[in-house]
Amino acid sequence: QVQLVESGGGFVQPGGSLRLSCAASGFTFSSSTMTWYRQAPEKERELVALITSAGGITNYADSVKGRFLISRDNAKNTLYLQMNSLKPEDTAVYYCNLALGRTYFWGQGTQVTVSS
């Protein structure tokens, strides 16, 4: 079965950096477009970044462009999100996502807190 396990979240001061990872299994990772979403308290879940199967195309929410970098290692079945210049408004639970047809798969999420 599909499993997505996020890690790397934590507490960081504004301007700091974190690198999130998502270990994937149970499907052909190398053939799958992958995304990162986040959900802040009392807000809807929003798409943060997307990467196509071979990594040739990436897309970002306007709020993170120039600060976040999505990447993948298909040999390790792992998705990454490098987050730089973090702001308090980046505080959220970050989720790895796979869409197969009409079915969305989610990890358990990893908490990112940006605060001084």
QUIGI-V57965 format. One record per run of one state. SS is the DSSP state (hx for helix, st for strand, lp for the rest). FROM is the first residue (numbers start at 1). TO is the last residue. If there is no record, write none. Layout:
SS|FROM|TO / SS|FROM|TO
This chain:
lp|1|2 / st|3|7 / lp|8|9 / st|10|12 / lp|13|17 / st|18|25 / lp|26|28 / hx|29|31 / lp|32|33 / st|34|39 / lp|40|45 / st|46|51 / lp|52|57 / st|58|60 / lp|61|67 / st|68|73 / lp|74|77 / st|78|83 / lp|84|87 / hx|88|90 / lp|91|91 / st|92|100 / lp|101|102 / st|103|106 / lp|107|109 / st|110|114 / lp|115|116
